[in-house]
């Protein structure tokens, strides 16, 4: 979370699984949302959409 002190915004993926299809069910994204010192954007993809990375 130290990087969030100097960041304008953090962007993370939800890492949700089929068992937990909630918005931000991934443990990393949840921790970032609760502890970051800057705004956080959780980006979800639609099924069938190609992820580039």
Buried (B, 14 or more C-beta within 10 A) or exposed (E): EEEBEEBEEBEBBBBBEEEEEEEBBBEEBBEBBEEBEBEBEBEEEEEEEEEEE
